């Protein structure tokens, strides 16, 4: 493998300031809205809380600025309709 080579799935060039911006934004939000607000008695409880937050709030309800202030589920449904309309 050549030095400094990256696959296109990485999303940027070596040293790009926006390399992990989306993931960092998500984890920052998760920490601010869920993890820093409570203590968990076990790792299993923390995992279940994260799952419930993501599947019960973050994806279906929470509005995302990058999606035009729509939830991911609303955005995907609108895109599906737009793609299937003649």
URLIN-V464255 format. One line per field, one symbol per residue. psi: psi as a letter, one per 40 degrees, with the letter a starting at -180 (. if undefined). A space follows every 10 residues. Layout:
# URLIN-V464255
psi->???
This chain:
# URLIN-V464255
psi->hiheiiieed eiihehdedf dddddddddd ddeddeeiii eidddddddd dddddedddd dhhhdefffi iddddddddd dddei.
